[in-house]
Amino acid sequence: MNKNCLEGMCCPECKSEGPFLIGVTCMMLMYDAGSDDYGDTDWGAESYCRCKACDHDGMVTNFKIDNQKKKKKVESTNE
């Protein structure tokens, strides 16, 4: 069970707990010759996410276990 950066996440397709490719933004110290250092990275619910195990992709929010449970509950109510 993930207990750090990926806490509460799993792939909605294969149920893998990662790793995931996630689109992030970060602050970089840039020079004409390139970058030297980087700062904190940031990503959120709307960031791109892809499971390394099965290549299922979507947004981070789709990989949140709580959101998967809510979606499943709504789908079963609509049946």
Wavefront OBJ file of the C-alpha trace (Angstrom):
o trace
v 0.000 0.000 0.000
v 1.351 3.429 -0.987
v 2.159 5.628 2.000
v 3.982 8.597 0.492
v 3.634 10.542 -2.781
v 1.240 7.979 -4.286
v -0.875 7.424 -1.174
v -4.482 6.681 -2.096
v -3.668 5.879 -5.720
v -3.947 2.771 -7.856
v -4.544 2.113 -11.525
v -8.285 1.911 -12.235
v -7.575 -0.686 -14.947
v -5.071 -3.199 -13.499
v -5.094 -2.080 -9.807
v -1.306 -1.581 -9.795
v -0.075 0.818 -7.108
v 2.559 2.219 -9.433
v 4.861 3.419 -10.579
v 2.961 5.991 -12.645
v 4.180 8.491 -15.202
v 2.728 11.827 -14.046
v 2.953 15.157 -15.840
v 4.508 17.612 -13.390
v 5.575 21.242 -13.354
v 8.735 22.374 -11.644
v 10.913 25.413 -11.147
v 14.284 25.165 -12.852
v 17.343 27.371 -12.614
v 18.012 27.988 -16.293
v 21.158 29.249 -17.975
v 21.892 29.799 -21.623
v 23.782 26.481 -21.582
v 20.897 24.604 -19.940
v 19.603 23.869 -16.482
v 21.699 23.421 -13.382
v 19.271 22.697 -10.587
v 15.584 22.116 -10.081
v 13.216 22.899 -7.275
v 10.012 21.353 -6.063
v 7.791 19.502 -8.479
v 4.052 20.025 -8.497
v 1.164 17.974 -9.829
v -2.521 17.793 -9.062
v -5.827 16.098 -9.792
v -5.897 17.307 -13.411
v -2.323 16.197 -14.210
v -1.757 13.507 -16.841
v -1.130 10.039 -15.380
v -0.165 6.715 -17.021
v 0.302 3.332 -15.364
v 3.692 1.755 -16.126
v 2.250 -1.744 -15.660
v -0.562 -1.609 -18.230
v -0.254 1.805 -19.997
v -3.769 2.854 -18.921
v -3.850 6.631 -18.868
v -6.015 9.505 -17.749
v -5.867 12.192 -15.105
v -4.506 11.738 -11.586
v -8.067 12.071 -10.260
v -8.984 8.848 -12.110
v -6.212 7.019 -10.260
v -7.441 8.097 -6.808
v -8.995 5.097 -5.039
v -11.718 7.207 -3.375
v -12.825 8.551 -6.770
v -12.887 5.026 -8.225
v -15.162 3.891 -5.372
v -17.500 6.870 -5.905
v -17.670 6.175 -9.653
v -18.402 2.482 -9.066
v -21.161 3.372 -6.577
v -22.774 5.804 -9.060
v -22.555 3.233 -11.863
v -24.182 0.519 -9.721
v -26.951 2.948 -8.679
v -27.677 3.745 -12.341
v -28.055 0.087 -13.339
l 1 2 3 4 5 6 7 8 9 10 11 12 13 14 15 16 17 18 19 20 21 22 23 24 25 26 27 28 29 30 31 32 33 34 35 36 37 38 39 40 41 42 43 44 45 46 47 48 49 50 51 52 53 54 55 56 57 58 59 60 61 62 63 64 65 66 67 68 69 70 71 72 73 74 75 76 77 78 79
